[in-house]
Amino acid sequence: MSTDTTLPTPEVVDRAAFQAELDALRVREKAHTRAGDAIAAARRRLPMVEVDASTPLTGPDGPVTLLDTFEGRRQLVAYYMMWFTGRPAAEQCPGCTFFNGQVRELSNLHAAGITYATFCQGPYEESVRYRDFMGWDMPWYSARDSAETLLTGRQAGMFHLVCYLRDGDRVFETYWTNGRGVEAMDTAYSLMDLTVYGRQEDWEDSPPAWPRAGSVDGGFFSTNGRPTAQWPRLNAGHPDDLTPA
């Protein structure tokens, strides 16, 4: 990220002029919030589709079922993490590392009856070492042998965020997304969007000469050839060897 003080900046005005412009923008922000509320209301009214509750996954104690991963709660949000089997930590998905690594405090979800878990699309023993290297503590399962079944009609091997509902011993899929839909998981982009330079991505509508060091195809996602979030772990001395013990 550049600290160049010669970068262009917005026009400087007095406090009253600044507040007037902000007040006008706030009207649009409130409309955006209400539109989001309306979309969420429509999402709650979607139909659902039953999935096989006995679909197998692998967890820390061996084979489990999709039903088991709810941990007794009524709802489940699963992030299907991309995985490149046999490749070192430096070559794992920087986007999945960026998004999945921001979901840390789970107690509030649990209080609402929601379990969050990672369904990694790679082998358990190899991929869980990546979770531990990154310092994450969310429940972790391998969906390598069942991803194509669980992601019917979607491209297995890509990242997806899927919501499920449990009704007794039956499991239903209620919503799913991929692409920019997974931005629901992250705070970094939301905070970047509040700043004057935004995400610094080419697609953004920014004034001329605004910096474009954004995250797509590298940028914030990767630093010096690695997913950016790996560096604090390496600098703290944590080994990134993914070879199962």
Secondary structure, 3 states (H helix, E strand, C coil): CCCCCCCCCCCCCCHHHHHHHHHHHHHHHHHHHHHHHHHHHHHHCCCCEEECCCCEEEECCEEEECHHHHCCCCEEEEEEECCCCCCCHHHCCHHHHHHHCCCCCCHHHHHCCEEEEEEECCCHHHHHHHHHHHCCCCCEEECCCCHHHHCCCCCCCCCEEEEEEEECCEEEEEEEECHHHHHHHCCHHHHHHHCCCCCCCCCCCCCCCCCCCCCCCCCCCEECCEECCHHHHHHCCCCCCCCCC
